[in-house]
Amino acid sequence: MWGRGEVSGWGVETGVYASDMSVAVAVDDLAAATGEYGWAYLLTVRDDLRPQIVAVTPSWDGEMLVMDVGRGTARNASARSSISLCYPPVEDGGYSLIVDGQATVDGEATVRFAPTGAVLHRPAPDGSSGSATGCGNDCEPVGPSGG
């Protein structure tokens, strides 16, 4: 698992946490990245426009992430197909992986998720001026715009 100093398994060195806060990961590496986390929060929007957040265990099926959800979450994803996954950091000081995408719903409770973009994100350390992307935190897009 990668943490403050390096992204092991992806061949990407991030350097020292305080001086080099960005991590570039190609879209092709998104499957490897999600595999290191295991589970995620799925964010959908209810009919009353309030967020709904549930824990899921997505798995890859080709270029799609697939996950079983409850009927309410499936209904939300069907009505408003722009959804997000947030993989929380697996270690203190690690990155969250936030993945945006488009959903389709199979049957009553299976969401198929096509990623459209991703970012590695964590709070910036004290004294930091933020990331190269202009974010006030420590974040970096995953994919062509980030690497």
Secondary structure, DSSP 4 states (H G I P E B T S, - for coil): ---SSEETTTTEE---TTT-----B-GGGHHHHHHHH--EEEEEE-TTS-EEEEEE--EEETTEEEEE--HHHHHHHHHS-EEEEEE--SSTT--EEEEEEEEEEETTTEEEEEEEEEEEEEPPPTT----TTS-SSEEEEESTTT-
